[in-house]
Structures are given as structure tokens and as C-alpha cells.
């Protein structure tokens, strides 16, 4: 399934939010497992974006 440019922009925005939450979670030692899980999700979403050929200008 090819993502539209709008969908890619939305995913990029969400990835940025998740990365910010992950960074904040890293500050507290107890939250580090959550931060690592969020980083895993971000990595998977970034791979999805990298692998997607896209649908052009839709």
C-alpha cells in the first residue's frame, strides 16, 4: 500500500511527538523501559516510511 504525501506528513508528525515523549521518559530511570518501547515503535514507523514508495502528490 502506497502512502500519500499527507499520510507521510502525519506519520512524521506523530513520530516526532513520540520521540519527544520518549526523550522525556528517559529522564526518569523507572520510565526507561517505556522510552525503549516508544523508540522501537518509532523505528518501525520510520522503516515503514522508508520502505514505502509513495503515491506521489495525492
C-alpha positions as CSV (number, residue, x, y, z in Angstrom):
1,X,0.0,0.0,0.0
2,X,1.4,3.4,-1.0
3,X,1.1,6.2,1.4
4,X,0.1,9.7,0.2
5,X,2.2,12.7,1.0
6,X,-0.4,13.8,3.5
7,X,-0.3,10.4,5.3
8,X,3.5,10.6,5.3
9,X,3.4,14.1,6.8
10,X,1.0,12.9,9.5
11,X,3.2,9.9,10.3
12,X,6.3,12.1,10.5
13,X,4.5,14.4,12.9
14,X,3.4,11.5,15.1
15,X,6.9,10.1,15.1
16,X,8.2,13.5,16.3
17,X,5.7,13.5,19.2
18,X,6.6,10.0,20.2
19,X,10.3,10.8,20.1
20,X,9.7,13.8,22.4
21,X,7.7,11.6,24.8
22,X,10.5,9.1,24.7
23,X,13.1,11.7,25.5
24,X,11.1,12.9,28.5
25,X,10.6,9.3,29.7
26,X,14.4,8.7,29.5
27,X,14.9,11.3,32.3
28,X,13.3,9.0,34.9
29,X,15.0,5.7,35.5
30,X,11.7,4.0,36.1
31,X,10.4,5.1,32.7
32,X,13.3,3.9,30.6
33,X,11.6,0.6,29.6
34,X,8.7,2.7,28.3
35,X,11.1,5.0,26.4
36,X,12.8,2.0,24.8
37,X,9.4,0.6,23.7
38,X,8.5,4.0,22.2
39,X,11.8,4.1,20.4
40,X,11.1,0.7,18.9
41,X,7.7,1.9,17.7
42,X,9.3,5.0,16.2
43,X,11.9,2.8,14.4
44,X,9.3,0.6,13.0
45,X,7.3,3.6,11.7
46,X,10.4,5.1,10.2
47,X,11.1,1.8,8.4
48,X,7.6,1.8,7.1
49,X,8.1,5.3,5.7
50,X,11.5,4.4,4.2
51,X,10.1,1.2,2.5
52,X,7.0,2.9,1.1
53,X,7.3,4.0,-2.5
54,X,4.6,6.6,-2.0
55,X,1.7,7.6,-4.1
56,X,3.1,10.8,-5.5
57,X,1.3,14.1,-5.0
58,X,-2.0,12.7,-3.7
